[in-house]
């Protein structure tokens, strides 16, 4: 069991991150025309805007929360907030944005599975990645329920130590998660698995943030004037 824990939470994260980075670069270099979301809005616009907007709002907020919460050293926030208070803040914020993501993702998954036109134009990878994201979200929501049973913040600190050991290439990361609840472990492992499959799915469009639009000059659009032909028919 210890070998499985070491592989899943000490070795596999580096495999997943390597595939994530190198695979993304290779796909952009070899297949740049596949670097897109493959939007289904042209096939059916019903519920698309609501589902997409709510999902992206929830997912982006949750990702940013995970990034700050897991990678901020305990010593930096300890003078201002206790571990228990930080855990409560994470639970409330995660719950709110988790609901946004849940509603949006449910709409998109139902469209993908039960709209005949969208289903006919969906690949197995499209459905798989959406199902995995949905499962990851459900695990994250379930972890809030588990966390409510121990509000001392100890487990949250251990998970943060695991993440910080991984990103700083230190051995012993798996020890911090060895005795964690299976929901936490599943949530972490599935997150790494999503990084692993990232370059082979439509998730690569995350790299294409439209930052350049912020500095792009305004486009001047003028109404086309009617063309008047003189001298015809005279």
Buried (B, 14 or more C-beta within 10 A) or exposed (E): EEEEBBEBBBEBBEEBBEBBEEBBEEBBEEEEEEBEEEEBEEBEEEBBEEBBEBBBBBBBBBEEBBEEBBEBEBEEBEEEEEBBEBBBEBBEBBEEBBEBBBBBBBBBBEBBEEBEEBBEBBEEBBBEBBBBBBBBBBBBBBBBEBBEEEBEBEBBBBBBBBBBBBEEEEEEBBBBBBEBBEBBBBBBBBBBBBBBBBBBBBBBEEEEEEEEEEEEEEEEEEEEEEEEEEEEEE
